[in-house]
Amino acid sequence: MTAIMTPTATADSTVLRRLLLIFRSRSGLIGTILVGLLLLFSLASAFGLLPYDPIAQNPAVRLRAPSGGHLFGTDQFGRDVFSRVMSGTASSMLIAVVAVGFATLVGTLSGVTAGFFRGPSDGAISGVANVLFAFPPLLLALSLASVFARNWFTIAIAIAVVYVPIFIRVTRGPVLALREMDYVRAATSIGQRPSAIMFRHVLPNIAPIIIVQVTLSLSWAVLTEASLSFLGLGAPPPTASLGSMVYEARALVTVAPWTMVAPGAIVVLLVVGLNLLGDGLRDVFDPRNRGNQ
Amino acid sequence: MRRTLTSLGTVCGVAVFVFVMLRALPGNQIIAGFGTEAAALTPAQRTALEAYYGLDKPLIVQFFTWIGGVVTGNLGYSASANHSVLELTAHSLPVTLELALISIVIAFLIGVPLGMFSASKPDSIRDATGQVIGLAGLSIPSFLLATALLSWLSSSLGFNPNGAGYATLTENPELNLKQMLLPALVLGFGIAAPIMRTTRTAVLDVRSLDFVRTARAKGVPPRRLQFVHVLGNALLPIITMTGLQFGYLLGGAVVVEQIFSLPGIGRQVLIGIQHKEYAVVQSTVLVIAVLFVIVNLVTDLLYRMIDPRVRAE
């Protein structure tokens, strides 16, 4: 994201100043805190700072209720639910970030190209976007995930393909309007190269739209990843994944409800956090919306 | 007219995409179908099988053979189910359509009043309540809600109408509706959220327009103003959103269909994936995508019919 915003110093600083306003909106503040906490969680897990090994089985402590030793209890194999939830959060976030990052890059570049150059490139890009839009999102991710060898990266790519057309659509429209603006015409008339105009004058102006879309897409990507792993199309076991943890817990829910509550609550908190952050960012960037909120 | 042509183009693109996605990738259905036993095939057996399934022909020929079959109603055959994909779809599609329809009605009945309730007093407790319910609908994954609801109801109340086999609407209407109730509630709750948000924004937008002020000034009763003048005009984006969500349900219900053992079309894809029957997956995904395009086209045309402003353009 910073790469997109850096080209012009002035546009960059206004975007940043606007971003700070997020702390004034209640939903933005709560969202930032939630996402920040879960991000810390994930980073801790990525650096191996977990109380237990998330895949180590320990039959001696099967199905223990939450306690000081096991914060969220243990599952049917004696694995520590807290450690599994932490590592599941990390892999969810990694997949969501890679998927949305890929979709943002490909979708934004395609959308801006389509809107800026119009003509045949627009026809081709919009055509591809229409085709991808013709699939219910989860079904597309599901079909794509089923044909690849399954690991976290292919799942991220399967999810990314679903979100590419969204970024094409949200960037193409504004760019179509921007290219008719006087300052863009002026830049063309003094002989600036189209690529320079695209990166210096057009992209910084649509940065707010992209930032909001990235945040909201992250929340959908987390949901999609969790749904895929629930259906058994996520990262293969014994890797901890929030969706597959809920799936495995369905038979245990009466004897060990914590095995479902913990991963379920974390998915919900993560998605709520990202949604609130997205709403907050939209309030900050869209003055039209601010009046209503 | 132009919109219809674009949709037709999209359908062609969808066919190519589905084909490329599931057929042109490395590895082929023979190997996939045999699983680990594929290694035991001699090269001669493999060539014979490839010739039998037409996999030795160029991809473009394979594509047109497939499309030719699809157009004439031959969607392929599922060895595991021992039925043609057309027969399978004829059974599974009504299940999904019924589920989608009930879910949409539930979502509409929750989402529209909640959106109006929220919009009736922006930035109030009322609004916050509506927004929190909406946020919950957006954020609670359907698999979580469905699993939690099912395990809780079946263990504490012994209520599990989906445990026995699926009953169609004509066979046993009462059992069928009982089986549809929980899944439709789960889906309806999730879809109510975007409908609620759209309603809230649309009602707020329309309410700030001049004609509403004029109507209020000339003494239109508040209730009539609210329902006829405001909601009537706010209905357009709500209908678009509802149509879009209905389309999503055609494939998006897969998780809920799986949890509640409803033999819908999403589950047909999932079973195809599990059995590695790519012909089934390919044709079923194509059917769903084409339906999705049709639903979106109908929503769009409906929109044009209702809104004179769009028609004029």
Interface residues (C-beta under 8 A of the other chain):
Chain A: G127 V128 N130 V131 L132 A134 F135 P136 P137 L138 L139 L140 L142 S143 L144 S146 V147 S219 L223 A226 S227 F230 L231 L233 G243 V246 Y247 A249 R250 V253 T254 M260 G264 V267 V268 V271 V272 N275 L276 N292 Q293
Chain B: T6 G9 T10 V11 G13 V14 F17 V18 M21 L22 L25 P122 D123 L135 A136 L138 S139 I140 P141 S142 F143 L144 T147 A148 L150 S151 W152 S155 T201 L204 G247 Y248 L249 L250 G251 G252 V254 V255 Q258 G266 V269 L270 I273 V281 V285 I288 A289 F292 V293 N296
